[in-house]
Amino acid sequence: AGRPYQADYNKIKPLDIALKQNVLGILTDAQLRRLREITIQGSGLVALLDERVAKETGLPSATVAKLRATFTSSAKQANDIRQAEQKKLFDEYSKKKPKDAADAKRLQDEAIKRFQRDTAPTLQRIQQQTKAKMEGMLTSAQKAAFEALKGKPFKP
């Protein structure tokens, strides 16, 4: 009706839950285990923030709380950097007046490339530091248990 599509999440959520239950219901135990392993591999250390994974890894709740605080702090730091860079670029590019749609697209692409170039090294450094901090909170036994939960590496 001339309006952009707006999803009704109250209707979608039950359908999503039903879909997951139906899909998970047809998987064998071995398939479910492998799906879990691949999911943990994809999540990396963030998987340790899940209570079930943390419990199976042998993490006490105090360690999980520290892991969450570290992850949250780093995510906030990264988000602040993204927002500051976006504001800087927006302020600069909002003053430019494109000649036509092609020029507007060129300016947009230029801004995106600059954003990625200017933020990527800092964000990667934050990510590496966060990973090191989180790994440093684990004992060797917990690291081994976490590796075991990942199973064999997924090869697409």
LINMO-V533526 format. One line per field, one symbol per residue. psi: psi as a letter, one per 40 degrees, with the letter a starting at -180 (. if undefined). Layout:
BEGIN
psi = ???
END
This chain:
BEGIN
psi = feiihhigdddddddddddddddddeiidddddddddddddddadddeehddddddefhidddddddddddddddddddddddddddddddddeehhidadddddddddddddddddddddddddddddddddddeeiidddddddddddaihhh.
END
